[in-house]
Amino acid sequence: MSDPYGRTWWGRKWWRALETIGLNYPDQRIVKGRALAGHGAVTGLSIEPGLVSGTVADAGRTYDAEIRIPVYNASAWTAGMTALSLSPSCVAGLLAGRLPKRIDDVLAEAGMRLLPKKFVTEEHNRITTSCGCADSREVCAHIMALALVSAARMDDDPWLVLLVRGGPTRDLAGRLRAARVASMEAAQPVA
């Protein structure tokens, strides 16, 4: 049986980003989080710019859990879209409805990172969490369950990865085309 959480490289990288704040397999919080996620304990999942949230049922109680990540502003996304529009492999992948593996490398040229990277401590990659349970660590089993279920949702809809970072999710083809045209016009010599 295949892993239902993180079937894609971006879904896997999303939930594994919690390693950046001190969670490594085979930690029991991962095991319990997987059990909770697998038993449908996460409800009300919401993915929006800068926030993944939901309610997690555990042992007769429910806990509101949140994962926060900074969003990039409009000017950063304009630069990011320009960088993506100049990468044929990124354009092809995005137009095919998936996130190309090179997307983070290309966005890095514009000073961005779509998905957090282990041991990267820049402010724009800092993940923070909150949960109403008694576990005082940044990642509890409820946060892990939320991360896993949200990874499965991101597997099915890669535009949620863009959304959580404040990125564009509509008319991506048009945005890429416009960014490419703008960059080409900017490169034209002045007569």
C-alpha positions as CSV (number, residue, x, y, z in Angstrom):
1,M,0.0,0.0,0.0
2,S,1.4,3.4,-0.9
3,D,1.7,6.3,1.4
4,P,-1.4,8.5,1.0
5,Y,0.4,11.6,2.4
6,G,3.0,13.2,0.1
7,R,2.5,11.1,-3.1
8,T,4.0,14.0,-4.9
9,W,7.4,15.6,-4.3
10,W,5.8,18.8,-3.1
11,G,3.3,17.1,-0.7
12,R,6.2,15.1,0.8
13,K,8.3,18.2,1.2
14,W,5.5,20.1,2.8
15,W,4.9,17.7,5.7
16,R,8.6,17.0,6.0
17,A,9.2,20.7,6.5
18,L,8.3,20.1,10.1
19,E,11.7,18.6,10.4
20,T,13.0,22.2,10.3
21,I,11.5,22.7,13.7
22,G,12.7,19.6,15.4
23,L,10.7,16.6,14.3
24,N,12.5,13.6,12.8
25,Y,11.3,10.0,12.1
26,P,10.7,7.7,14.0
27,D,9.4,10.2,16.6
28,Q,6.2,9.0,18.2
29,R,4.4,12.2,17.3
30,I,4.8,11.2,13.6
31,V,3.4,7.7,14.3
32,K,0.4,9.1,16.3
33,G,-0.1,11.9,13.8
34,R,-0.3,9.3,11.0
35,A,-2.8,7.3,13.0
36,L,-5.0,10.3,13.6
37,A,-4.8,11.4,10.0
38,G,-5.6,7.8,8.8
39,H,-8.6,7.6,11.0
40,G,-10.2,10.8,9.7
41,A,-9.5,12.8,12.9
42,V,-8.7,16.0,11.0
43,T,-11.8,18.0,10.0
44,G,-12.4,21.5,8.8
45,L,-9.1,21.6,6.9
46,S,-8.5,25.1,5.5
47,I,-5.5,26.2,3.4
48,E,-5.2,29.9,2.8
49,P,-2.4,32.4,2.4
50,G,0.0,31.9,5.3
51,L,-2.2,29.4,7.2
52,V,-3.1,25.8,7.2
53,S,-5.7,25.0,10.0
54,G,-8.1,22.4,11.1
55,T,-9.6,20.6,14.1
56,V,-8.1,17.3,15.2
57,A,-10.1,14.8,17.3
58,D,-8.1,12.8,19.8
59,A,-9.2,10.7,22.8
60,G,-12.6,12.2,23.0
61,R,-11.4,15.8,22.8
62,T,-10.9,18.2,19.8
63,Y,-8.0,20.5,19.3
64,D,-7.7,23.5,17.0
65,A,-4.3,23.2,15.2
66,E,-2.6,25.7,12.9
67,I,0.6,25.8,10.8
68,R,1.7,29.3,9.7
69,I,4.2,30.2,7.1
70,P,5.0,33.7,5.8
71,V,3.6,34.8,2.5
72,Y,5.4,36.7,-0.2
73,N,4.0,40.1,-1.2
74,A,2.8,41.0,-4.7
75,S,6.2,42.5,-5.9
76,A,8.0,39.3,-4.8
77,W,5.5,37.2,-6.7
78,T,5.9,39.5,-9.8
79,A,9.6,38.8,-9.7
80,G,8.9,35.1,-9.1
81,M,6.5,34.8,-12.0
82,T,9.1,36.5,-14.3
83,A,11.7,34.0,-13.2
84,L,9.3,31.1,-13.8
85,S,8.2,32.5,-17.2
86,L,11.9,32.4,-18.3
87,S,12.3,28.7,-17.4
88,P,10.8,26.4,-20.2
89,S,10.7,23.4,-17.9
90,C,8.8,25.4,-15.2
91,V,6.3,26.8,-17.7
92,A,5.7,23.3,-19.2
93,G,5.2,21.8,-15.7
94,L,2.9,24.5,-14.5
95,L,0.8,24.4,-17.7
96,A,0.5,20.7,-17.3
97,G,-0.9,21.2,-13.8
98,R,2.0,20.1,-11.7
99,L,4.8,21.8,-9.8
100,P,8.1,21.2,-11.6
101,K,11.0,20.0,-9.5
102,R,13.1,23.0,-10.5
103,I,10.5,25.5,-9.2
104,D,12.3,26.2,-6.0
105,D,15.7,26.6,-7.8
106,V,14.1,29.1,-10.2
107,L,12.3,31.0,-7.5
108,A,15.5,31.1,-5.5
109,E,16.9,33.3,-8.3
110,A,14.2,35.8,-7.4
111,G,14.9,35.5,-3.6
112,M,12.0,33.2,-2.9
113,R,11.5,29.6,-1.8
114,L,8.1,28.0,-2.3
115,L,8.6,25.2,0.1
116,P,10.7,25.4,3.3
117,K,14.0,23.6,3.2
118,K,15.5,21.8,6.2
119,F,17.9,24.0,8.3
120,V,17.0,27.2,6.4
121,T,16.4,29.8,9.0
122,E,15.5,32.8,6.8
123,E,12.5,34.7,8.2
124,H,10.4,34.0,5.1
125,N,10.8,30.2,5.6
126,R,10.1,30.1,9.3
127,I,7.2,27.8,10.1
128,T,5.3,28.3,13.3
129,T,2.6,26.2,14.8
130,S,-0.1,26.3,17.5
131,C,-2.3,23.6,19.0
132,G,-4.6,23.7,22.0
133,C,-3.2,20.4,23.4
134,A,-1.0,20.0,26.5
135,D,2.1,19.2,24.4
136,S,4.3,22.3,24.7
137,R,6.6,21.3,21.8
138,E,6.1,23.1,18.5
139,V,5.1,20.0,16.7
140,C,2.6,17.7,18.5
141,A,0.8,14.7,17.0
142,H,-2.2,17.0,16.1
143,I,0.1,19.3,14.1
144,M,1.6,16.3,12.4
145,A,-1.9,15.0,11.5
146,L,-2.8,18.4,10.1
147,A,0.4,18.5,8.1
148,L,-0.2,15.0,6.6
149,V,-3.8,15.7,5.7
150,S,-2.9,19.0,4.1
151,A,0.0,17.3,2.2
152,A,-2.6,14.9,0.7
153,R,-4.8,17.8,-0.3
154,M,-1.8,19.6,-1.9
155,D,-0.9,16.4,-3.7
156,D,-4.3,16.6,-5.4
157,D,-4.2,20.4,-5.9
158,P,-0.7,21.8,-6.4
159,W,-2.0,25.3,-6.6
160,L,-2.6,25.1,-2.8
161,V,1.2,25.2,-2.4
162,L,1.3,28.5,-4.3
163,L,-1.7,29.7,-2.3
164,V,-0.2,29.0,1.1
165,R,2.7,31.3,0.2
166,G,0.4,34.0,-1.1
167,G,1.0,33.2,-4.7
168,P,-1.3,33.3,-7.8
169,T,-3.6,30.4,-8.3
170,R,-5.8,31.7,-11.1
171,D,-5.0,32.1,-14.8
172,L,-1.4,30.9,-14.3
173,A,-0.9,30.6,-18.1
174,G,-1.9,34.2,-18.6
175,R,0.3,35.4,-15.7
176,L,3.3,33.5,-17.0
177,R,2.7,34.9,-20.5
178,A,2.3,38.5,-19.2
179,A,5.5,38.1,-17.1
180,R,7.4,36.8,-20.1
181,V,6.2,39.7,-22.3
182,A,7.1,42.2,-19.6
183,S,10.6,40.8,-19.2
184,M,11.1,40.8,-23.0
185,E,9.9,44.4,-23.3
186,A,12.2,45.4,-20.4
187,A,15.1,43.8,-22.3
188,Q,14.4,45.7,-25.5
189,P,17.0,48.4,-26.2
190,V,15.8,52.0,-26.0
191,A,15.7,53.7,-29.4
